[in-house]
């Protein structure tokens, strides 16, 4: 497999994630789309590391850091979703008007 194959898969995964994040009404669906976009970026990092610098571990380390940041992001996001659901009783993005006075 060549670099183009990895980039194609990554681009498709990113587009699916962007479509999911932009078209979903449910906050959990939006968070899942964002996670797909993070995974597409991770595929890019690992693929470029493999083809450009096969002996270096920097791309893999950055990918592990990105996975840790994504895990922290999803934990904070789900905590916010639970908090919003308890106060508003909905998880639909267009029904949440928390910043309005």
N, C-alpha and C positions, 0 to 999 in steps of 0.2 A: 504494500500500500504506500502511496506517495503522500506528500504533504497536502496536495490538492484534495485528496479524499477526506483527510481530517478536517480541512478548512470548510469543505462542503457540508460535512455532517455538523460542524460547529455553527455554520451560518444558518442551516435549516433549524437547528435546535434553538438558536437565538431568535429567529423569526417566529417560531412557534411560541416561545416564551413571551415575546413582545406582543404577539396577537392575543395570547391569553391574558396578559397584564392589562392590555388596553380595552378588551371587549368584555371582561368579566364584571358582573355587578357585585359579586360576593368578594369580600376582602380576603378570604382564604384563597380563593382562585387567583386573585391578584398576586398574593405572596408566592403562590406556586409558580406563576409565570416569571416572577423575578428570580426565583431559584433556578429555573431553567436557563435564564440568561446568564446567571453566575456559572452554571455548569458548562455552558458554551464557551465562556471565557477560559475556564479551566482546561477544556480540551485544546483550545488554542495555545495556552501556555505550555502544556505538556508536548504538543506536537512540534511547536517551534524549538523547544528544548531538545527533543529527540533528533530533529533533522539538522539543526544549526550547531549545537554543542552537545554531542552525545555523551561526553565524559563528565560534563558539569551537572551539578545537582541544583543549581540555582532556580531553574524553572519548576522543578518538582517541589522545592521548598516554598516558592511563592504560591504554588497551587495549594499546598497544605495550609498556608496562611490564609488564603482566600476561602478555603473550605471552613476554617475555624471562624472567620469573620461572617460567613454566610450562616453558620450555625448560631452564632450570637445574634445575628440579625433576625433569624426566624424565631428565636426565643423571645426577643423583645417584641417582635411583631405579633406573635400569638398572645403574649401577655397584654398588649394593647387591645387586641381583638376581644379578649375575655373581659377586660375592663369596660370597653365600649358596649359590649353586649349586655353586661350587667346594668349599665346606666340607661341605655337606649332601647334594649330588647330587640335589636336587629343587627345584622352584619352586612347589610347591603350598603355599598359606598355612597349611593346618592341619597340615602335616608339619614345620613349622619351629618348633623349641623352643629357640632360641638363648639365651633369657634364663633358662632353667631351669638350676639348678646341678648 
